[in-house]
Amino acid sequence: MSAGADPVLIVTAHQEFIDAAFDELKRFNTKLLYGELLAPGILLCTLPSDTHPHDLTSLARQAIQQRPIFVRHLAPVQAVIHLSNTENDIGELALAIANLPTFALLERGQRFAVQTRLLQTGIEAVRAGSNKHAYSSGHVNQMLAEAIAEETGAVESIKKPQVVVSLLCTIEKAYLGISLTTDNLSDWPGGARHFAYLPEQISRAEFKLLEALEVFGVTLPSQGMALDLGAAPGGWTRMLLEAGMQVVAVDPAKLDASLSRQPHLEHYRGYAEDYLEEAIKRRRKFNVITNDMRMDAREAARLLVQASACLLSDGFIISVLKLPHETSEIDPLKNLYEALRLLQRHFAIVQARQLFHNRQEVTVLTARPQLI
Ligand SMILES: C[S@@+](CC[C@H](N)C(=O)[O-])C[C@H]1O[C@@H](n2cnc3c(N)ncnc32)[C@H](O)[C@@H]1O
């Protein structure tokens, strides 16, 4: 870590895109420094020691307004304490939290959550051969939440907190901060959005669509037509049907047996490229188009531009854009930005986000096709 710089922020992103996440934030404050990678996808950033605390808040607010693609979660670091990796740490953490100037955010009646993340890292601990924590994150959350509620009258609310107490603990150190949930970019610790598994669920891909709807703030219409490209085995199709839509599912592969005999489902057993040509000729129109096909991001973008001819003017598209792994010759971001530029030329609304449920891909929402 450079001299004269203080740890200020923990940034979380997919481990392959942590550098891209840092670059996104650096645009909002050019003094931000890449401090230390605490674990894959978890970066400690620093700012020069003379930085005003307001600069950090404004960085977080800009990040929210500008909707970064790769930054998944931000947690402020307002104190760093040493840990002994014994039960005594919990008392030390409680004290350090109570001494933070931002402790005043925890007012009577305010909903709060303690979000502890434990990392099995720490150079000295690894050297000494001990990299297990003496406590669980659940235990730390519970002990600290009880102490905070008693002291301040704030009310613990794990699902909908207004204020978050963030702790990231390596074996030897804890990084602490208190912030408004809205300044963290995600309500979930580290942005790790979890959904409950449903018995009727067909594929894990359903979590991706659920998260996309939440992140982009859109809901599936309760009627109208949906086109699902690359639909098999049928998780997204199931969700579109469940919302109340009539669905055309396009995929050469079979759909899950639970979708057979669905009166509102048409399965086009072939390629999206062929279906779209036909749909354009027949002037078919859809309220929602989804795409989860495994294909190059730029190719997918070209297909979405073509599909825009079938999108109603108030409809929207949710699509994944698959990215290659980075090599000395391949820059996945180059592919992504090329795909996004193409979409921006053809749609008035283009938002992209690397979701928690995305792997080597990002998800885009596009709407309002432009006539050019
Ligand atoms: C990740 S799976 C989709 C999972 C699906 N969203 C779900 O929720 O179950 C990708 C699918 O895209 C299909 N696919 C790939 N290329 C395609 C193409 N050109 N046209 C149609 N489907 C395609 C594959 O057959 C595969 O079933």
The ligand as an SDF file (V2000), in Angstrom:
LIG
                    3D

 27 29  0  0  0  0  0  0  0  0999 V2000
  -27.9290  -21.3390  -20.9830 C   0  0  0  0  0  0  0  0  0  0  0  0
  -29.0680  -22.2220  -21.9390 S   0  0  0  0  0  0  0  0  0  0  0  0
  -30.5410  -21.3220  -21.6340 C   0  0  0  0  0  0  0  0  0  0  0  0
  -31.1580  -21.5850  -20.2840 C   0  0  0  0  0  0  0  0  0  0  0  0
  -32.5470  -21.0070  -20.1800 C   0  0  0  0  0  0  0  0  0  0  0  0
  -32.5400  -19.5460  -20.1370 N   0  0  0  0  0  0  0  0  0  0  0  0
  -33.2850  -21.4890  -18.9430 C   0  0  0  0  0  0  0  0  0  0  0  0
  -33.6920  -20.6610  -18.1120 O   0  0  0  0  0  0  0  0  0  0  0  0
  -33.4960  -22.7100  -18.8090 O   0  0  0  0  0  0  0  0  0  0  0  0
  -28.6410  -21.7290  -23.5570 C   0  0  0  0  0  0  0  0  0  0  0  0
  -29.4940  -22.3330  -24.6540 C   0  0  0  0  0  0  0  0  0  0  0  0
  -29.2450  -21.6040  -25.8550 O   0  0  0  0  0  0  0  0  0  0  0  0
  -29.4820  -22.4850  -26.9260 C   0  0  0  0  0  0  0  0  0  0  0  0
  -28.8970  -21.8950  -28.1560 N   0  0  0  0  0  0  0  0  0  0  0  0
  -27.5990  -21.6560  -28.4390 C   0  0  0  0  0  0  0  0  0  0  0  0
  -27.4900  -21.1130  -29.6790 N   0  0  0  0  0  0  0  0  0  0  0  0
  -28.7380  -20.9790  -30.1510 C   0  0  0  0  0  0  0  0  0  0  0  0
  -29.3040  -20.4620  -31.3640 C   0  0  0  0  0  0  0  0  0  0  0  0
  -28.5220  -19.9640  -32.3110 N   0  0  0  0  0  0  0  0  0  0  0  0
  -30.6380  -20.4560  -31.5060 N   0  0  0  0  0  0  0  0  0  0  0  0
  -31.4320  -20.9570  -30.5230 C   0  0  0  0  0  0  0  0  0  0  0  0
  -30.9660  -21.4580  -29.3700 N   0  0  0  0  0  0  0  0  0  0  0  0
  -29.6460  -21.4750  -29.1820 C   0  0  0  0  0  0  0  0  0  0  0  0
  -28.8460  -23.7850  -26.4830 C   0  0  0  0  0  0  0  0  0  0  0  0
  -29.4320  -24.8880  -27.1950 O   0  0  0  0  0  0  0  0  0  0  0  0
  -29.1810  -23.7900  -24.9890 C   0  0  0  0  0  0  0  0  0  0  0  0
  -30.3270  -24.5830  -24.7390 O   0  0  0  0  0  0  0  0  0  0  0  0
  1  2  1  0
  2  3  1  0
  2 10  1  0
  3  4  1  0
  4  5  1  0
  5  6  1  0
  5  7  1  0
  7  8  2  0
  7  9  1  0
 10 11  1  0
 11 12  1  0
 11 26  1  0
 12 13  1  0
 13 14  1  0
 13 24  1  0
 14 15  1  0
 14 23  1  0
 15 16  2  0
 16 17  1  0
 17 18  1  0
 17 23  2  0
 18 19  1  0
 18 20  2  0
 20 21  1  0
 21 22  2  0
 22 23  1  0
 24 25  1  0
 24 26  1  0
 26 27  1  0
M  CHG  2   2   1   9  -1
M  END
$$$$
